[in-house]
Amino acid sequence: MTKLSVNINKIATLRNSRGGNVPDLLQFASDVQAFGAEGITIHPRPDERHIRYQDARDLVKVVYTEYNIEGNPMDNFMDLVFECKPTQVTLVPDAVNALTSNAGWDTIKHQGYLKEIVAEFQKKGIRTSIFVDPVLEMIEGAKETGTNRIELYTEEFAHQYGLGNEKAIEPYSKAAQLANDLGLGVNAGHDLSLQNIEFFKNNIPNLLEVSIGHALISESLYLGVENVIRMYQQKMK
């Protein structure tokens, strides 16, 4: 079974927009695990515009499933991961000012660098995953770094699938199969949703984990708002 890791960045964004502690990030992480999620993902950025570094530390006490910390392995990020010792670190090449992740690693150009970073995390017993586009050469390059897993960057699939192009899955299926053949675990994430996740999962061999945040939180608002409106109305009768 493919594990669902819930990315809770958007909960932190909502909290930060008003100050205080509403919504409660730690309570939310506890709740989604109680509801069945098999993991929690965060992606702290240098400006701490959503997840704060202290959040990452506080979550250590709360996450009892798999804890996945994503980010660009700059010094501060690496120190944070070493301190928190999550189940998995996912290396993402996002720029400091990036709104969201928008590309995978060039695992050939940056192979030496990634090999050193991967080894540092693995020495601490932290599983590593490298964020990559579904390009066969990038999968082969990832293998050379010594990483445990790759995470397929799925934005293009999600966009094309939304336009009705089911053939958009083909490079992802081929990339996953190659990863399997090379002994790499396969994760996936970015713009996966209730509309496309079943099709994606059914066409990716041995998909171990998906990380879903923006869509899941948005869908929760839509699917849960009716209950909340009724609760308010009942309180005001």
BASELO-907768 format. One record per residue (C-alpha): z negated, x, y; residue number from 1; residue in one letter. Coordinates in pm, 1 decimal, always signed. Example, Ala and Ser with C-alpha at 12.3 -4.5 7.8 and 13.67 -1.06 7.14 Angstrom:
<sites>
<site><w>-780.0</w><u>+1230.0</u><v>-450.0</v><nr>1</nr><rest>A</rest></site>
<site><w>-714.0</w><u>+1367.0</u><v>-106.0</v><nr>2</nr><rest>S</rest></site>
</sites>
This chain:
<sites>
<site><w>+0.0</w><u>+0.0</u><v>+0.0</v><nr>1</nr><rest>M</rest></site>
<site><w>+84.3</w><u>+121.5</u><v>+349.7</v><nr>2</nr><rest>T</rest></site>
<site><w>-223.2</w><u>+166.0</u><v>+569.2</v><nr>3</nr><rest>K</rest></site>
<site><w>-246.6</w><u>+7.0</u><v>+914.1</v><nr>4</nr><rest>L</rest></site>
<site><w>-401.3</w><u>+227.2</u><v>+1181.4</v><nr>5</nr><rest>S</rest></site>
<site><w>-464.6</w><u>+35.5</u><v>+1504.6</v><nr>6</nr><rest>V</rest></site>
<site><w>-396.3</w><u>+227.2</u><v>+1824.7</v><nr>7</nr><rest>N</rest></site>
<site><w>-663.6</w><u>+113.9</u><v>+2073.0</v><nr>8</nr><rest>I</rest></site>
<site><w>-528.3</w><u>+282.8</u><v>+2387.5</v><nr>9</nr><rest>N</rest></site>
<site><w>-443.7</w><u>-52.5</u><v>+2546.8</v><nr>10</nr><rest>K</rest></site>
<site><w>-802.6</w><u>-172.0</u><v>+2511.2</v><nr>11</nr><rest>I</rest></site>
<site><w>-912.8</w><u>+134.1</u><v>+2708.1</v><nr>12</nr><rest>A</rest></site>
<site><w>-643.6</w><u>+65.6</u><v>+2970.8</v><nr>13</nr><rest>T</rest></site>
<site><w>-775.1</w><u>-287.4</u><v>+3021.4</v><nr>14</nr><rest>L</rest></site>
<site><w>-1134.3</w><u>-164.8</u><v>+3043.2</v><nr>15</nr><rest>R</rest></site>
<site><w>-1047.6</w><u>+107.6</u><v>+3293.0</v><nr>16</nr><rest>N</rest></site>
<site><w>-862.8</w><u>-135.8</u><v>+3519.8</v><nr>17</nr><rest>S</rest></site>
<site><w>-1192.4</w><u>-299.8</u><v>+3619.9</v><nr>18</nr><rest>R</rest></site>
<site><w>-1450.5</w><u>-32.3</u><v>+3551.0</v><nr>19</nr><rest>G</rest></site>
<site><w>-1754.8</w><u>-112.3</u><v>+3341.7</v><nr>20</nr><rest>G</rest></site>
<site><w>-1731.7</w><u>-163.1</u><v>+2969.0</v><nr>21</nr><rest>N</rest></site>
<site><w>-1532.5</w><u>-485.1</u><v>+2921.6</v><nr>22</nr><rest>V</rest></site>
<site><w>-1364.0</w><u>-496.6</u><v>+2680.3</v><nr>23</nr><rest>P</rest></site>
<site><w>-1598.3</w><u>-280.1</u><v>+2474.6</v><nr>24</nr><rest>D</rest></site>
<site><w>-1379.6</w><u>-15.3</u><v>+2311.7</v><nr>25</nr><rest>L</rest></site>
<site><w>-1632.3</w><u>+76.9</u><v>+2043.9</v><nr>26</nr><rest>L</rest></site>
<site><w>-1697.5</w><u>-284.3</u><v>+1950.7</v><nr>27</nr><rest>Q</rest></site>
<site><w>-1324.0</w><u>-346.7</u><v>+1929.3</v><nr>28</nr><rest>F</rest></site>
<site><w>-1282.1</w><u>-48.3</u><v>+1697.5</v><nr>29</nr><rest>A</rest></site>
<site><w>-1564.2</w><u>-178.9</u><v>+1479.7</v><nr>30</nr><rest>S</rest></site>
<site><w>-1417.0</w><u>-528.8</u><v>+1472.5</v><nr>31</nr><rest>D</rest></site>
<site><w>-1061.2</w><u>-434.3</u><v>+1375.4</v><nr>32</nr><rest>V</rest></site>
<site><w>-1196.6</w><u>-227.6</u><v>+1087.5</v><nr>33</nr><rest>Q</rest></site>
<site><w>-1411.5</w><u>-521.6</u><v>+976.5</v><nr>34</nr><rest>A</rest></site>
<site><w>-1099.8</w><u>-741.1</u><v>+993.9</v><nr>35</nr><rest>F</rest></site>
<site><w>-920.8</w><u>-508.0</u><v>+750.8</v><nr>36</nr><rest>G</rest></site>
<site><w>-752.4</w><u>-229.2</u><v>+948.4</v><nr>37</nr><rest>A</rest></site>
<site><w>-756.4</w><u>+93.9</u><v>+749.0</v><nr>38</nr><rest>E</rest></site>
<site><w>-765.9</w><u>+325.2</u><v>+1048.3</v><nr>39</nr><rest>G</rest></site>
<site><w>-813.4</w><u>+376.5</u><v>+1420.8</v><nr>40</nr><rest>I</rest></site>
<site><w>-569.1</w><u>+576.1</u><v>+1632.4</v><nr>41</nr><rest>T</rest></site>
<site><w>-621.0</w><u>+708.5</u><v>+1984.7</v><nr>42</nr><rest>I</rest></site>
<site><w>-395.6</w><u>+914.2</u><v>+2208.4</v><nr>43</nr><rest>H</rest></site>
<site><w>-602.2</w><u>+1074.0</u><v>+2485.6</v><nr>44</nr><rest>P</rest></site>
<site><w>-396.6</w><u>+1218.7</u><v>+2769.7</v><nr>45</nr><rest>R</rest></site>
<site><w>-500.7</w><u>+1488.2</u><v>+3017.0</v><nr>46</nr><rest>P</rest></site>
<site><w>-552.3</w><u>+1239.5</u><v>+3303.7</v><nr>47</nr><rest>D</rest></site>
<site><w>-764.3</w><u>+1012.7</u><v>+3078.6</v><nr>48</nr><rest>E</rest></site>
<site><w>-583.4</w><u>+708.3</u><v>+3216.8</v><nr>49</nr><rest>R</rest></site>
<site><w>-669.2</w><u>+507.7</u><v>+2907.5</v><nr>50</nr><rest>H</rest></site>
<site><w>-864.7</w><u>+680.0</u><v>+2630.2</v><nr>51</nr><rest>I</rest></site>
<site><w>-1123.1</w><u>+914.2</u><v>+2778.0</v><nr>52</nr><rest>R</rest></site>
<site><w>-1230.9</w><u>+1230.6</u><v>+2601.9</v><nr>53</nr><rest>Y</rest></site>
<site><w>-1581.6</w><u>+1086.4</u><v>+2577.8</v><nr>54</nr><rest>Q</rest></site>
<site><w>-1434.7</w><u>+781.9</u><v>+2400.1</v><nr>55</nr><rest>D</rest></site>
<site><w>-1299.3</w><u>+1014.8</u><v>+2132.4</v><nr>56</nr><rest>A</rest></site>
<site><w>-1645.3</w><u>+1160.2</u><v>+2084.4</v><nr>57</nr><rest>R</rest></site>
<site><w>-1815.9</w><u>+819.2</u><v>+2080.5</v><nr>58</nr><rest>D</rest></site>
<site><w>-1571.6</w><u>+681.9</u><v>+1825.0</v><nr>59</nr><rest>L</rest></site>
<site><w>-1685.0</w><u>+941.2</u><v>+1570.7</v><nr>60</nr><rest>V</rest></site>
<site><w>-1996.1</w><u>+726.8</u><v>+1517.8</v><nr>61</nr><rest>K</rest></site>
<site><w>-1795.0</w><u>+406.4</u><v>+1481.2</v><nr>62</nr><rest>V</rest></site>
<site><w>-1484.0</w><u>+486.5</u><v>+1276.6</v><nr>63</nr><rest>V</rest></site>
<site><w>-1558.9</w><u>+470.2</u><v>+905.8</v><nr>64</nr><rest>Y</rest></site>
<site><w>-1197.3</w><u>+430.7</u><v>+791.7</v><nr>65</nr><rest>T</rest></site>
<site><w>-934.2</w><u>+688.9</u><v>+889.2</v><nr>66</nr><rest>E</rest></site>
<site><w>-961.6</w><u>+842.0</u><v>+1236.1</v><nr>67</nr><rest>Y</rest></site>
<site><w>-631.2</w><u>+963.6</u><v>+1382.8</v><nr>68</nr><rest>N</rest></site>
<site><w>-613.9</w><u>+1148.6</u><v>+1715.2</v><nr>69</nr><rest>I</rest></site>
<site><w>-267.1</w><u>+1195.2</u><v>+1864.3</v><nr>70</nr><rest>E</rest></site>
<site><w>-159.5</w><u>+1426.8</u><v>+2141.4</v><nr>71</nr><rest>G</rest></site>
<site><w>+5.0</w><u>+1738.8</u><v>+2269.1</v><nr>72</nr><rest>N</rest></site>
<site><w>-194.2</w><u>+2035.4</u><v>+2133.2</v><nr>73</nr><rest>P</rest></site>
<site><w>-296.6</w><u>+2188.4</u><v>+2464.7</v><nr>74</nr><rest>M</rest></site>
<site><w>-626.3</w><u>+2377.4</u><v>+2476.7</v><nr>75</nr><rest>D</rest></site>
<site><w>-845.7</w><u>+2085.5</u><v>+2590.3</v><nr>76</nr><rest>N</rest></site>
<site><w>-693.3</w><u>+1856.3</u><v>+2329.2</v><nr>77</nr><rest>F</rest></site>
<site><w>-744.3</w><u>+2108.8</u><v>+2051.3</v><nr>78</nr><rest>M</rest></site>
<site><w>-1106.9</w><u>+2163.6</u><v>+2151.4</v><nr>79</nr><rest>D</rest></site>
<site><w>-1162.5</w><u>+1786.9</u><v>+2145.0</v><nr>80</nr><rest>L</rest></site>
<site><w>-1011.6</w><u>+1751.2</u><v>+1797.8</v><nr>81</nr><rest>V</rest></site>
<site><w>-1215.5</w><u>+2041.8</u><v>+1663.4</v><nr>82</nr><rest>F</rest></site>
<site><w>-1528.1</w><u>+1875.2</u><v>+1801.4</v><nr>83</nr><rest>E</rest></site>
<site><w>-1450.9</w><u>+1528.3</u><v>+1665.3</v><nr>84</nr><rest>C</rest></site>
<site><w>-1308.9</w><u>+1640.4</u><v>+1329.4</v><nr>85</nr><rest>K</rest></site>
<site><w>-1095.5</w><u>+1328.4</u><v>+1267.7</v><nr>86</nr><rest>P</rest></site>
<site><w>-923.6</w><u>+1251.9</u><v>+939.3</v><nr>87</nr><rest>T</rest></site>
<site><w>-587.4</w><u>+1336.4</u><v>+1091.3</v><nr>88</nr><rest>Q</rest></site>
<site><w>-439.2</w><u>+1490.9</u><v>+1402.5</v><nr>89</nr><rest>V</rest></site>
<site><w>-86.4</w><u>+1385.7</u><v>+1497.9</v><nr>90</nr><rest>T</rest></site>
<site><w>+96.8</w><u>+1639.1</u><v>+1713.2</v><nr>91</nr><rest>L</rest></site>
<site><w>+310.4</w><u>+1473.6</u><v>+1981.0</v><nr>92</nr><rest>V</rest></site>
<site><w>+520.5</w><u>+1669.1</u><v>+2235.6</v><nr>93</nr><rest>P</rest></site>
<site><w>+460.5</w><u>+1435.3</u><v>+2530.0</v><nr>94</nr><rest>D</rest></site>
<site><w>+471.0</w><u>+1571.3</u><v>+2882.8</v><nr>95</nr><rest>A</rest></site>
<site><w>+157.7</w><u>+1553.9</u><v>+3098.4</v><nr>96</nr><rest>V</rest></site>
<site><w>+305.7</w><u>+1274.9</u><v>+3314.0</v><nr>97</nr><rest>N</rest></site>
<site><w>+476.6</w><u>+1081.2</u><v>+3032.1</v><nr>98</nr><rest>A</rest></site>
<site><w>+417.4</w><u>+705.4</u><v>+3042.4</v><nr>99</nr><rest>L</rest></site>
<site><w>+435.9</w><u>+694.8</u><v>+2663.4</v><nr>100</nr><rest>T</rest></site>
<site><w>+568.7</w><u>+913.2</u><v>+2382.6</v><nr>101</nr><rest>S</rest></site>
<site><w>+945.9</w><u>+933.9</u><v>+2404.4</v><nr>102</nr><rest>N</rest></site>
<site><w>+1068.2</w><u>+1202.5</u><v>+2163.3</v><nr>103</nr><rest>A</rest></site>
<site><w>+978.1</w><u>+1389.7</u><v>+1849.9</v><nr>104</nr><rest>G</rest></site>
<site><w>+929.7</w><u>+1764.5</u><v>+1815.0</v><nr>105</nr><rest>W</rest></site>
<site><w>+1217.2</w><u>+2006.7</u><v>+1781.7</v><nr>106</nr><rest>D</rest></site>
<site><w>+1064.4</w><u>+2160.5</u><v>+1471.0</v><nr>107</nr><rest>T</rest></site>
<site><w>+1321.5</w><u>+2438.9</u><v>+1461.5</v><nr>108</nr><rest>I</rest></site>
<site><w>+1287.1</w><u>+2557.9</u><v>+1821.6</v><nr>109</nr><rest>K</rest></site>
<site><w>+906.8</w><u>+2526.8</u><v>+1815.1</v><nr>110</nr><rest>H</rest></site>
<site><w>+854.1</w><u>+2613.2</u><v>+1450.1</v><nr>111</nr><rest>Q</rest></site>
<site><w>+646.9</w><u>+2926.3</u><v>+1504.5</v><nr>112</nr><rest>G</rest></site>
<site><w>+422.5</w><u>+2753.7</u><v>+1758.0</v><nr>113</nr><rest>Y</rest></site>
<site><w>+370.6</w><u>+2449.0</u><v>+1536.9</v><nr>114</nr><rest>L</rest></site>
<site><w>+298.8</w><u>+2664.1</u><v>+1234.1</v><nr>115</nr><rest>K</rest></site>
<site><w>+12.0</w><u>+2833.4</u><v>+1419.0</v><nr>116</nr><rest>E</rest></site>
<site><w>-128.1</w><u>+2502.2</u><v>+1547.8</v><nr>117</nr><rest>I</rest></site>
<site><w>-106.7</w><u>+2333.1</u><v>+1207.9</v><nr>118</nr><rest>V</rest></site>
<site><w>-287.3</w><u>+2622.8</u><v>+1043.8</v><nr>119</nr><rest>A</rest></site>
<site><w>-570.4</w><u>+2605.3</u><v>+1300.6</v><nr>120</nr><rest>E</rest></site>
<site><w>-635.0</w><u>+2237.6</u><v>+1231.0</v><nr>121</nr><rest>F</rest></site>
<site><w>-604.9</w><u>+2274.3</u><v>+856.2</v><nr>122</nr><rest>Q</rest></site>
<site><w>-862.4</w><u>+2554.5</u><v>+859.4</v><nr>123</nr><rest>K</rest></site>
<site><w>-1105.4</w><u>+2292.8</u><v>+993.1</v><nr>124</nr><rest>K</rest></site>
<site><w>-1014.0</w><u>+2050.4</u><v>+713.9</v><nr>125</nr><rest>G</rest></site>
<site><w>-813.6</w><u>+1819.6</u><v>+943.8</v><nr>126</nr><rest>I</rest></site>
<site><w>-494.1</w><u>+1669.2</u><v>+799.3</v><nr>127</nr><rest>R</rest></site>
<site><w>-192.2</w><u>+1730.9</u><v>+1021.8</v><nr>128</nr><rest>T</rest></site>
<site><w>+107.9</w><u>+1515.1</u><v>+1101.8</v><nr>129</nr><rest>S</rest></site>
<site><w>+403.9</w><u>+1604.9</u><v>+1324.6</v><nr>130</nr><rest>I</rest></site>
<site><w>+582.6</w><u>+1339.9</u><v>+1533.0</v><nr>131</nr><rest>F</rest></site>
<site><w>+957.4</w><u>+1368.1</u><v>+1463.4</v><nr>132</nr><rest>V</rest></site>
<site><w>+1285.1</w><u>+1187.8</u><v>+1514.2</v><nr>133</nr><rest>D</rest></site>
<site><w>+1466.9</w><u>+1075.5</u><v>+1197.1</v><nr>134</nr><rest>P</rest></site>
<site><w>+1685.4</w><u>+1384.5</u><v>+1189.2</v><nr>135</nr><rest>V</rest></site>
<site><w>+1710.6</w><u>+1567.6</u><v>+857.8</v><nr>136</nr><rest>L</rest></site>
<site><w>+1702.0</w><u>+1914.3</u><v>+1015.0</v><nr>137</nr><rest>E</rest></site>
<site><w>+1379.3</w><u>+1820.9</u><v>+1194.4</v><nr>138</nr><rest>M</rest></site>
<site><w>+1224.0</w><u>+1709.3</u><v>+866.3</v><nr>139</nr><rest>I</rest></site>
<site><w>+1319.9</w><u>+2039.6</u><v>+705.3</v><nr>140</nr><rest>E</rest></site>
<site><w>+1177.8</w><u>+2225.5</u><v>+1004.9</v><nr>141</nr><rest>G</rest></site>
<site><w>+853.2</w><u>+2029.7</u><v>+976.0</v><nr>142</nr><rest>A</rest></site>
<site><w>+818.7</w><u>+2138.9</u><v>+615.5</v><nr>143</nr><rest>K</rest></site>
<site><w>+833.3</w><u>+2502.3</u><v>+726.1</v><nr>144</nr><rest>E</rest></site>
<site><w>+537.3</w><u>+2453.8</u><v>+960.8</v><nr>145</nr><rest>T</rest></site>
<site><w>+305.8</w><u>+2374.7</u><v>+669.1</v><nr>146</nr><rest>G</rest></site>
<site><w>+219.6</w><u>+2027.8</u><v>+798.7</v><nr>147</nr><rest>T</rest></site>
<site><w>+79.9</w><u>+1768.4</u><v>+559.3</v><nr>148</nr><rest>N</rest></site>
<site><w>+278.0</w><u>+1476.8</u><v>+699.5</v><nr>149</nr><rest>R</rest></site>
<site><w>+537.6</w><u>+1367.5</u><v>+948.7</v><nr>150</nr><rest>I</rest></site>
<site><w>+527.4</w><u>+1059.8</u><v>+1168.8</v><nr>151</nr><rest>E</rest></site>
<site><w>+868.8</w><u>+903.7</u><v>+1222.3</v><nr>152</nr><rest>L</rest></site>
<site><w>+930.7</w><u>+802.9</u><v>+1585.3</v><nr>153</nr><rest>Y</rest></site>
<site><w>+1053.8</w><u>+445.5</u><v>+1545.0</v><nr>154</nr><rest>T</rest></site>
<site><w>+1147.3</w><u>+329.4</u><v>+1896.6</v><nr>155</nr><rest>E</rest></site>
<site><w>+1522.5</w><u>+341.9</u><v>+1834.8</v><nr>156</nr><rest>E</rest></site>
<site><w>+1489.0</w><u>+147.1</u><v>+1510.3</v><nr>157</nr><rest>F</rest></site>
<site><w>+1278.7</w><u>-120.8</u><v>+1682.3</v><nr>158</nr><rest>A</rest></site>
<site><w>+1526.7</w><u>-152.0</u><v>+1968.8</v><nr>159</nr><rest>H</rest></site>
<site><w>+1832.8</w><u>-176.5</u><v>+1745.8</v><nr>160</nr><rest>Q</rest></site>
<site><w>+1666.1</w><u>-410.3</u><v>+1496.9</v><nr>161</nr><rest>Y</rest></site>
<site><w>+1580.9</w><u>-642.1</u><v>+1785.3</v><nr>162</nr><rest>G</rest></site>
<site><w>+1953.9</w><u>-653.8</u><v>+1863.3</v><nr>163</nr><rest>L</rest></site>
<site><w>+2028.7</w><u>-753.3</u><v>+1503.8</v><nr>164</nr><rest>G</rest></site>
<site><w>+2140.1</w><u>-412.0</u><v>+1382.5</v><nr>165</nr><rest>N</rest></site>
<site><w>+1975.9</w><u>-371.5</u><v>+1041.8</v><nr>166</nr><rest>E</rest></site>
<site><w>+2174.5</w><u>-54.4</u><v>+974.8</v><nr>167</nr><rest>K</rest></site>
<site><w>+1947.4</w><u>+118.4</u><v>+1224.6</v><nr>168</nr><rest>A</rest></site>
<site><w>+1704.8</w><u>+168.0</u><v>+936.2</v><nr>169</nr><rest>I</rest></site>
<site><w>+1938.4</w><u>+406.2</u><v>+753.2</v><nr>170</nr><rest>E</rest></site>
<site><w>+1845.6</w><u>+736.6</u><v>+923.4</v><nr>171</nr><rest>P</rest></site>
<site><w>+1477.1</w><u>+652.3</u><v>+877.6</v><nr>172</nr><rest>Y</rest></site>
<site><w>+1521.9</w><u>+579.0</u><v>+508.5</v><nr>173</nr><rest>S</rest></site>
<site><w>+1709.4</w><u>+906.8</u><v>+458.8</v><nr>174</nr><rest>K</rest></site>
<site><w>+1451.5</w><u>+1101.7</u><v>+659.3</v><nr>175</nr><rest>A</rest></site>
<site><w>+1165.5</w><u>+953.2</u><v>+457.9</v><nr>176</nr><rest>A</rest></site>
<site><w>+1338.1</w><u>+1026.4</u><v>+128.7</v><nr>177</nr><rest>Q</rest></site>
<site><w>+1393.0</w><u>+1387.5</u><v>+228.5</v><nr>178</nr><rest>L</rest></site>
<site><w>+1028.6</w><u>+1415.4</u><v>+332.9</v><nr>179</nr><rest>A</rest></site>
<site><w>+923.6</w><u>+1278.2</u><v>-5.0</v><nr>180</nr><rest>N</rest></site>
<site><w>+1147.4</w><u>+1529.4</u><v>-181.0</v><nr>181</nr><rest>D</rest></site>
<site><w>+990.3</w><u>+1811.3</u><v>+22.6</v><nr>182</nr><rest>L</rest></site>
<site><w>+637.7</w><u>+1698.1</u><v>-55.2</v><nr>183</nr><rest>G</rest></site>
<site><w>+558.1</w><u>+1568.1</u><v>+293.9</v><nr>184</nr><rest>L</rest></site>
<site><w>+365.9</w><u>+1245.4</u><v>+350.2</v><nr>185</nr><rest>G</rest></site>
<site><w>+536.9</w><u>+987.9</u><v>+571.5</v><nr>186</nr><rest>V</rest></site>
<site><w>+375.4</w><u>+797.7</u><v>+859.5</v><nr>187</nr><rest>N</rest></site>
<site><w>+554.0</w><u>+597.4</u><v>+1128.8</v><nr>188</nr><rest>A</rest></site>
<site><w>+492.3</w><u>+450.7</u><v>+1469.8</v><nr>189</nr><rest>G</rest></site>
<site><w>+618.2</w><u>+332.1</u><v>+1809.5</v><nr>190</nr><rest>H</rest></site>
<site><w>+730.7</w><u>-24.0</u><v>+1886.6</v><nr>191</nr><rest>D</rest></site>
<site><w>+670.3</w><u>-149.2</u><v>+1534.8</v><nr>192</nr><rest>L</rest></site>
<site><w>+565.9</w><u>-514.5</u><v>+1544.8</v><nr>193</nr><rest>S</rest></site>
<site><w>+525.9</w><u>-834.5</u><v>+1344.6</v><nr>194</nr><rest>L</rest></site>
<site><w>+898.8</w><u>-892.1</u><v>+1392.0</v><nr>195</nr><rest>Q</rest></site>
<site><w>+1015.3</w><u>-568.6</u><v>+1232.0</v><nr>196</nr><rest>N</rest></site>
<site><w>+733.1</w><u>-416.6</u><v>+1026.7</v><nr>197</nr><rest>I</rest></site>
<site><w>+812.0</w><u>-590.5</u><v>+696.6</v><nr>198</nr><rest>E</rest></site>
<site><w>+1177.1</w><u>-488.0</u><v>+703.0</v><nr>199</nr><rest>F</rest></site>
<site><w>+1083.7</w><u>-134.7</u><v>+801.9</v><nr>200</nr><rest>F</rest></site>
<site><w>+819.6</w><u>-98.1</u><v>+533.5</v><nr>201</nr><rest>K</rest></site>
<site><w>+1046.9</w><u>-235.7</u><v>+261.7</v><nr>202</nr><rest>N</rest></site>
<site><w>+1312.7</w><u>+24.3</u><v>+342.5</v><nr>203</nr><rest>N</rest></site>
<site><w>+1097.1</w><u>+335.1</u><v>+378.6</v><nr>204</nr><rest>I</rest></site>
<site><w>+1004.1</w><u>+498.1</u><v>+46.6</v><nr>205</nr><rest>P</rest></site>
<site><w>+635.9</w><u>+583.3</u><v>+9.1</v><nr>206</nr><rest>N</rest></site>
<site><w>+536.6</w><u>+491.5</u><v>+363.9</v><nr>207</nr><rest>L</rest></site>
<site><w>+171.1</w><u>+596.3</u><v>+382.2</v><nr>208</nr><rest>L</rest></site>
<site><w>+61.2</w><u>+477.5</u><v>+726.0</v><nr>209</nr><rest>E</rest></site>
<site><w>+181.0</w><u>+301.8</u><v>+1040.2</v><nr>210</nr><rest>V</rest></site>
<site><w>+15.1</w><u>+333.5</u><v>+1378.7</v><nr>211</nr><rest>S</rest></site>
<site><w>+56.6</w><u>+20.0</u><v>+1591.5</v><nr>212</nr><rest>I</rest></site>
<site><w>-97.9</w><u>-47.6</u><v>+1929.8</v><nr>213</nr><rest>G</rest></site>
<site><w>+98.8</w><u>-207.7</u><v>+2212.4</v><nr>214</nr><rest>H</rest></site>
<site><w>+267.2</w><u>-475.3</u><v>+2000.9</v><nr>215</nr><rest>A</rest></site>
<site><w>-44.8</w><u>-553.9</u><v>+1799.2</v><nr>216</nr><rest>L</rest></site>
<site><w>-260.8</w><u>-598.2</u><v>+2110.1</v><nr>217</nr><rest>I</rest></site>
<site><w>+7.5</w><u>-809.5</u><v>+2280.3</v><nr>218</nr><rest>S</rest></site>
<site><w>+53.5</w><u>-1024.5</u><v>+1970.6</v><nr>219</nr><rest>E</rest></site>
<site><w>-322.4</w><u>-1071.5</u><v>+1950.6</v><nr>220</nr><rest>S</rest></site>
<site><w>-319.3</w><u>-1212.8</u><v>+2304.7</v><nr>221</nr><rest>L</rest></site>
<site><w>-44.1</w><u>-1460.8</u><v>+2219.9</v><nr>222</nr><rest>Y</rest></site>
<site><w>-181.0</w><u>-1566.7</u><v>+1883.8</v><nr>223</nr><rest>L</rest></site>
<site><w>-541.4</w><u>-1588.3</u><v>+1998.4</v><nr>224</nr><rest>G</rest></site>
<site><w>-516.5</w><u>-1743.8</u><v>+2345.7</v><nr>225</nr><rest>V</rest></site>
<site><w>-505.6</w><u>-2104.0</u><v>+2217.3</v><nr>226</nr><rest>E</rest></site>
<site><w>-845.2</w><u>-2063.2</u><v>+2053.5</v><nr>227</nr><rest>N</rest></site>
<site><w>-997.6</w><u>-1916.8</u><v>+2369.3</v><nr>228</nr><rest>V</rest></site>
<site><w>-861.1</w><u>-2194.9</u><v>+2594.3</v><nr>229</nr><rest>I</rest></site>
<site><w>-1013.1</w><u>-2454.3</u><v>+2362.8</v><nr>230</nr><rest>R</rest></site>
<site><w>-1345.3</w><u>-2272.7</u><v>+2362.6</v><nr>231</nr><rest>M</rest></site>
<site><w>-1355.0</w><u>-2275.6</u><v>+2744.2</v><nr>232</nr><rest>Y</rest></site>
<site><w>-1270.3</w><u>-2645.0</u><v>+2751.5</v><nr>233</nr><rest>Q</rest></site>
<site><w>-1544.9</w><u>-2721.9</u><v>+2501.6</v><nr>234</nr><rest>Q</rest></site>
<site><w>-1799.5</w><u>-2529.2</u><v>+2708.8</v><nr>235</nr><rest>K</rest></site>
<site><w>-1707.5</w><u>-2724.5</u><v>+3022.4</v><nr>236</nr><rest>M</rest></site>
<site><w>-1721.0</w><u>-3076.6</u><v>+2878.5</v><nr>237</nr><rest>K</rest></site>
</sites>
